[in-house]
Each structure stands twice: as structure tokens, then as C-alpha cells.
Amino acid sequence: MSLDQTAISIRPRAPWESLDLGFAMARRWYGPLVGLWLLTSIPVALALVLTLGWDNPWALLLWWWLKPLYEWPLLNYLSQRVFNQ
């Protein structure tokens, strides 16, 4: 990992500028991010619906509570793109 060969300039940013950078990264890598999110979140949602039922509010609550499990691939992908790996 070389910090001088990153896809973005690494520097301290204001909160609004960081938010803009996050949206720009999401727009740039939209397709792979949506694919990864669907690939990881749909099986979790299906498992919860099949075990708890379609109209059970606990299924939605558990799906939301388990978000960190299916969001780490997104962060991993973005980190690899930022550091050109």
C-alpha cells in the first residue's frame, strides 16, 4: 500500500466535504457497490423472512440490526479502490 498512489487525496476534511467525498465515491463505484450489497443483504433478508414470517416486525428489526455483517464487504471494496489494490 502506497499512500502517494491513492485514488483520492488524503488530507483532513471538513464534515461536509467528507460527506461529498463519500457520495462521489458511491457514484463512481455504484454498480459494484449495489451488486455487493444485494449479494450480501438479500440472503440475510430471505433467511429472516423464511424463519420468522413475512409479516413479523422482528424480521425487519433483526435485518437492520445485522447490517454490519453485510456492509463490511462494501467498506472492504471501497478501501481497495481508494488504495488502488
QUIVEN-V665416 format. One line per field, one symbol per residue. ss: DSSP state (A for helix, B for strand, O for the rest). phi: phi as a letter, one per 40 degrees, with the letter a starting at -180 (. if undefined). burial: # if it has 9 or more other C-alpha atoms within 8 Angstrom, else .. Layout:
ss->???
phi->???
burial->???
This chain:
ss->OOAAAOOOOOOOOOAAAAAAAAAAAAAAOAAAAAAAAAAAAAAAAAAAAAAAOOOOAAAAAAAAAOAAAAAAAAAAAAAAAAOOO
phi->.bccbccbccacbcdcccccccccccccbcdccccccccbcccccccccccbhcbcccccccccccddcbbccccccccccccfb
burial->.....#...........#......##......#..##..##..##..##..##.....#..##......##.##..##.####..
